[in-house]
Amino acid sequence: MTTHDEEVIDNTTGWVAAHIRTYVESDGAKGHMYQGLPSLLLTTRGRRSGKLRRTALIYGRDGDRLLLVASNGGAPRHPAWYLNLSENPEVHLQVGADKFRARARDATAAERPELWRTMAEIFPQYNAYQAKAGREIPLVVLERLPEG
């Protein structure tokens, strides 16, 4: 995924767009912690458009790995960012001022329960989202790729 020359399309939801703008303009100094929750910027390649798309998400950590929950607020369908990274698992992340490439994958059945607990401790609403979603909400593991 190359991001240096391509236009990046930000999530257009009002508060998310404002959060992304603050995060980018401050180089992560503002926006990394959002309403007391750790947040990162995830850039995926659109599965249909091929364009780069960026959104802000709550994240957790498991050692060197980062974790995301594809809750979509408990909606019955997966969020677009998850569908994009499922098709194109190489993504770009900004965590605070740190910008890097990563590879995304779904948590395995064996690791999911512990990783879900980690994320539910950060944002307990994920349990309510799971109860109403009518689907297993994906838990995404992000592993940093070597530079270059």
Number of C-alpha atoms within 10 A of each C-alpha: 15 10 14 7 6 10 10 15 15 19 17 12 10 8 10 16 17 15 21 25 16 16 25 18 12 14 17 22 14 17 26 27 16 15 8 9 15 18 23 28 25 22 26 30 25 19 16 8 8 11 15 21 20 24 20 22 20 18 20 24 15 13 6 9 14 18 25 25 24 22 23 17 17 22 16 16 16 18 17 15 20 23 17 21 21 16 13 17 19 22 26 23 22 20 21 20 15 10 14 14 22 22 17 23 18 18 18 12 7 8 11 16 12 11 22 21 14 17 22 16 13 16 16 12 15 21 17 12 18 18 13 12 17 12 15 14 23 19 22 24 22 24 17 17 13 8 7 4
